[in-house]
Amino acid sequence: MKAVIYERQGAAGEVLQVVDLPRPEPGPGEVRVRVSFSGINPTDWKSRSGATPRPLDRFQIPHHDGSGVIDAVGPGVDESRLGERVWVWMAAAGSQWGTAAEWTVVSEQQAVKLPDAASLELGASLGVPALTAHRCLFADGDLDGRAVLVAGGAGAVGHFAIELARHRGARVVTTVSGEKKAELARAAGANLVVNYREPGVLERIRAYTERVDRVVEVNLAANLSLDLGLAGPGTVVAVYAADTADPELPVRACMTANVVLRFVLLYGVPVADLLRGVRDVSAALDAGALSELPAHRFPLEECAAAQDAVQGGATGKVLLDVR
């Protein structure tokens, strides 16, 4: 099979290569998926570049997320799953077999049935972003009737955070950096969209809601003062990214707000909580509550360019088309 691999960390154009590998076979409790689309996330290029170094066992096929069709099952897996359209999550976590290949092998619980009405592109976009959004939103209880602030509502995590929160009855405010991104956030269902580069952000949000119960935060250093301005006792600020300098924590202000800071990285989330997220994301899919972001498609052979696009901050979702 054709697969993208890297054998050392480094720049995409220097270490990613397309090779022929034996097609993997599923072991007990596993399924093999003929990959249609491979979804790329920041965690993928960070692992490849060495920004978040992880040990390599000879080689690594990158990318956690994907979609496709189950074409083989291992011992203990019901053969009725053969031919099932699925979305794949965390394929490369502790495994060489990421989704940047014609086939991947994962545990059967990591290949989740995709509803007929959901596209394979949407399936490949879920995984890391949707499960991260779910953890940020629901680790501390449900949100029916509550207010949520999503920082960066046009990103993949922000997009699914808006849709999951709205699906579960929350009112959603989101911040974006421009009108194009505002259109994406409104299309996802945000009740209020605010350009954070314009003056009066706090005042505009407070005119809609005095406080928020949950914050899905992509940049704590830049946004902490806004988050605290909208916080009250029990507000949870859930932080899922660390791409900027660490903030100086205003302890007294946090105490005064009685705010809770939660930090989210999927690799350390308990499996039972991940599976709860998978069930809830699947229920939202079944209800038609989740939608695609604008897609940037690259062939498998251009994986380096695709990862560079993600690293460069491409708006929308970057996918490898492996069909």
HELIX and SHEET records of a PDB file:
HELIX    1   1 ALA A   12  VAL A   15  1                                   4    
HELIX    2   2 PRO A   42  SER A   49  1                                   8    
HELIX    3   3 GLU A   79  ARG A   81  5                                   3    
HELIX    4   4 GLU A  108  GLN A  110  5                                   3    
HELIX    5   5 LEU A  120  SER A  125  1                                   6    
HELIX    6   6 GLY A  127  PHE A  138  1                                  12    
HELIX    7   7 ALA A  156  HIS A  167  1                                  12    
HELIX    8   8 GLU A  179  ALA A  188  1                                  10    
HELIX    9   9 VAL A  201  TYR A  208  1                                   8    
HELIX   10  10 LEU A  220  GLY A  229  1                                  10    
HELIX   11  11 VAL A  251  ALA A  257  1                                   7    
HELIX   12  12 LEU A  266  GLY A  268  5                                   3    
HELIX   13  13 VAL A  271  ASP A  286  1                                  16    
HELIX   14  14 LEU A  300  GLU A  302  5                                   3    
HELIX   15  15 CYS A  303  GLN A  311  1                                   9    
SHEET    1   A 2 LYS A   2  ILE A   5  0                                        
SHEET    2   A 2 GLN A  17  ASP A  20 -1                                        
SHEET    1   B 5 TRP A 103  SER A 107  0                                        
SHEET    2   B 5 GLU A  30  GLY A  39 -1                                        
SHEET    3   B 5 ASP A  65  VAL A  73 -1                                        
SHEET    4   B 5 ARG A  85  VAL A  88 -1                                        
SHEET    5   B 5 ALA A 111  LYS A 113 -1                                        
SHEET    1   C 4 TRP A 103  SER A 107  0                                        
SHEET    2   C 4 GLU A  30  GLY A  39 -1                                        
SHEET    3   C 4 LYS A 317  ASP A 321 -1                                        
SHEET    4   C 4 ALA A 295  PRO A 299  1                                        
SHEET    1   D 6 LEU A 192  ASN A 195  0                                        
SHEET    2   D 6 ARG A 171  VAL A 176  1                                        
SHEET    3   D 6 ALA A 147  ALA A 151  1                                        
SHEET    4   D 6 ARG A 214  GLU A 217  1                                        
SHEET    5   D 6 VAL A 236  VAL A 239  1                                        
SHEET    6   D 6 VAL A 260  PHE A 263  1                                        
END                                                                             
